[in-house]
Amino acid sequence: MLANSVPPAPATAANAWRERARALSDRDIRPLAVQIDRDDRVPDTVVHALSNAGFLGLGIPETLGGTGGDARSMVAVLEELSRASAAVAVLVAVHLSVCAAPILQHGTDEQRQRYLPPLARGELLGAFALTEPNAGSDTARLAARYARDGPDFVLNGTKMFISNAIPAGVTLVFATSNPDLGHQGISAFILPPGTAGCSVAQRLDKMGLRGSETTELVIDHARLPATCLLGAEGTGLRVALGALTGGRVGIASCALGVAQAAFDEMLGHVRDDDADWKRTRLARAFADLAAARALVERAAERKDAGQSYATEASVAKLVASRAAVAIASSGVDVAGPEGVRSGATPERLLRDARVFPIVEGTTEIQELILARNLLEGTD
Ligand SMILES: Cc1cc2nc3c(=O)[nH]c(=O)nc-3n(C[C@H](O)[C@H](O)[C@H](O)COP(=O)(O)OP(=O)(O)OC[C@H]3O[C@@H](n4cnc5c(N)ncnc54)[C@H](O)[C@@H]3O)c2cc1C
């Protein structure tokens, strides 16, 4: 018998988090999914609900105001949120995986105490600003510059396609002191809320993940005290790549949620009309979904066990984002003309799914990482 949902599993902390996320999604998010997509905005009420449920503090220790939880709990929560609204899930994934997690990992005690409690409570949203108009996959082309000025750092540059970047939040930003130094020139900084000289130049209109705000961030002579340097000077690329490894597990979980939602929809249609070709599509979707789920869980398990997980994170992101696109696309076929009408769930899921192969490292970049890890034994 085909499962139309996540199979029952023994009671674990991750399953308790999953149940909580599913209940909140059913009550507070799914009814707003069409509105979020149409208005390209996640309402504040949803952010408050996420915060009250403790989802914005996942992975942050309770001693720092967080709700703890391991990687398996995080992937369960992100998947359940994404089943209801991929935009909401991506907002949470970015906040946790590529902002809070690197501050926890590389921050000083002062930085952790200052930023993690308000991030965990959802008073501040977290963002990560690496990509630039001419530097995405190729970080060697990073053009944002920083220079020392007395005890301070002064930053200049333009960052593109930045999720959650609001001046009132916390943004990790990456800049070079000298492009000739290559990767050794790159440092990571924490942009505190309200940093003078930082502004959102434009909000980018997208086909999918609408509601997860994506912006162009301009940094014009932003003066930061030395306490904003994250990690040692010159180690910014290591901070960024480590964050992206964790981020890939998060984005893979969001893709899995969209794949599951598309499968759930398809199952409903095939129950109404079980033409042979539709049954075949359903079976194929089930296999893709099962493979994606196993890989996402494996990456999270390795992370929880303290094992290297870069290869597993890349495989999970690659396969889950492909599965989301394939299942959502089949979902549109199976739904027929009603599935492509604006506001119909199948068309929204397909638009959302199509963004996952790009974010947090494109499919081609995951393939390059995998080939390197396999051939050179690095991870
Ligand atoms: C919705 C959304 C949210 C995002 N959020 C953030 C964010 O919060 N923070 C952030 O820093 N960035 C963010 N990004 C940017 C994202 O990470 C980049 O778009 C992505 O890394 C690709 O970079 P690029 O757009 O410059 O494309 P490019 O790097 O120019 O790539 C263009 C194409 O060429 C391919 N390609 C590039 N190099 C190679 C190669 N060596 N071999 C084979 N193929 C190659 C790529 O796979 C891609 O298909 C977001 C993007 C989107 C769409």
The ligand as a Tripos MOL2 file, in Angstrom:
@<TRIPOS>MOLECULE
LIG
   53    58     1     0     0
SMALL
NO_CHARGES

@<TRIPOS>ATOM
      1 C1         15.3590   32.4280   -4.2420 C.3       1 LIG1
      2 C2         16.8170   32.5970   -4.0310 C.ar      1 LIG1
      3 C3         17.3050   32.8580   -2.7620 C.ar      1 LIG1
      4 C4         18.6850   33.0460   -2.5530 C.ar      1 LIG1
      5 N1         19.1200   33.3540   -1.2880 N.ar      1 LIG1
      6 C5         20.4370   33.6420   -1.1040 C.ar      1 LIG1
      7 C6         20.9070   34.0800    0.1780 C.ar      1 LIG1
      8 O1         20.1530   34.1710    1.1440 O.2       1 LIG1
      9 N2         22.2190   34.4010    0.3000 N.ar      1 LIG1
     10 C7         23.1040   34.3070   -0.7360 C.ar      1 LIG1
     11 O2         24.2760   34.6150   -0.5560 O.2       1 LIG1
     12 N3         22.6820   33.8970   -1.9680 N.ar      1 LIG1
     13 C8         21.3700   33.5630   -2.1820 C.ar      1 LIG1
     14 N4         20.9280   33.1730   -3.4150 N.ar      1 LIG1
     15 C9         21.8610   33.1060   -4.5280 C.3       1 LIG1
     16 C10        22.1900   31.6960   -4.9410 C.3       1 LIG1
     17 O3         22.9580   31.0470   -3.9620 O.3       1 LIG1
     18 C11        22.9240   31.8270   -6.2840 C.3       1 LIG1
     19 O4         21.9370   32.1980   -7.2440 O.3       1 LIG1
     20 C12        23.5870   30.5590   -6.7080 C.3       1 LIG1
     21 O5         24.6740   30.2650   -5.8740 O.3       1 LIG1
     22 C13        24.0980   30.6490   -8.1560 C.3       1 LIG1
     23 O6         24.8720   31.7810   -8.3190 O.3       1 LIG1
     24 P1         24.5810   32.7630   -9.5540 P.3       1 LIG1
     25 O7         23.1310   33.1170   -9.4910 O.co2     1 LIG1
     26 O8         25.5560   33.8680   -9.5370 O.co2     1 LIG1
     27 O9         24.7660   31.8740  -10.8450 O.3       1 LIG1
     28 P2         26.1340   31.4570  -11.5270 P.3       1 LIG1
     29 O10        27.1250   31.0470  -10.4990 O.co2     1 LIG1
     30 O11        26.5100   32.5190  -12.4870 O.co2     1 LIG1
     31 O12        25.6480   30.1810  -12.3070 O.3       1 LIG1
     32 C14        24.8470   30.2560  -13.4780 C.3       1 LIG1
     33 C15        24.7210   28.8570  -14.0430 C.3       1 LIG1
     34 O13        26.0210   28.3530  -14.3850 O.3       1 LIG1
     35 C16        26.2640   27.1390  -13.7050 C.3       1 LIG1
     36 N5         27.6700   27.0750  -13.3210 N.ar      1 LIG1
     37 C17        28.3740   28.0130  -12.6500 C.ar      1 LIG1
     38 N6         29.6450   27.6090  -12.4510 N.ar      1 LIG1
     39 C18        29.7320   26.3780  -12.9960 C.ar      1 LIG1
     40 C19        30.8000   25.4340  -13.1300 C.ar      1 LIG1
     41 N7         32.0140   25.6790  -12.6430 N.pl3     1 LIG1
     42 N8         30.5340   24.2650  -13.7680 N.ar      1 LIG1
     43 C20        29.3000   23.9970  -14.2660 C.ar      1 LIG1
     44 N9         28.2670   24.8640  -14.1790 N.ar      1 LIG1
     45 C21        28.4740   26.0310  -13.5660 C.ar      1 LIG1
     46 C22        25.3730   27.1760  -12.4890 C.3       1 LIG1
     47 O14        25.0710   25.8670  -12.0150 O.3       1 LIG1
     48 C23        24.1410   27.8640  -13.0200 C.3       1 LIG1
     49 O15        23.3190   26.9510  -13.6970 O.3       1 LIG1
     50 C24        19.5650   32.9450   -3.6530 C.ar      1 LIG1
     51 C25        19.0810   32.6630   -4.9290 C.ar      1 LIG1
     52 C26        17.7290   32.4940   -5.1260 C.ar      1 LIG1
     53 C27        17.2310   32.1980   -6.5160 C.3       1 LIG1
@<TRIPOS>BOND
     1     1     2 1
     2     2     3 ar
     3     2    52 ar
     4     3     4 ar
     5     4     5 ar
     6     4    50 ar
     7     5     6 ar
     8     6     7 ar
     9     6    13 1
    10     7     8 2
    11     7     9 ar
    12     9    10 ar
    13    10    11 2
    14    10    12 ar
    15    12    13 ar
    16    13    14 ar
    17    14    15 1
    18    14    50 ar
    19    15    16 1
    20    16    17 1
    21    16    18 1
    22    18    19 1
    23    18    20 1
    24    20    21 1
    25    20    22 1
    26    22    23 1
    27    23    24 1
    28    24    25 2
    29    24    26 1
    30    24    27 1
    31    27    28 1
    32    28    29 2
    33    28    30 1
    34    28    31 1
    35    31    32 1
    36    32    33 1
    37    33    34 1
    38    33    48 1
    39    34    35 1
    40    35    36 1
    41    35    46 1
    42    36    37 ar
    43    36    45 ar
    44    37    38 ar
    45    38    39 ar
    46    39    40 ar
    47    39    45 ar
    48    40    41 1
    49    40    42 ar
    50    42    43 ar
    51    43    44 ar
    52    44    45 ar
    53    46    47 1
    54    46    48 1
    55    48    49 1
    56    50    51 ar
    57    51    52 ar
    58    52    53 1
@<TRIPOS>SUBSTRUCTURE
     1 LIG1         1 GROUP 0 **** ****
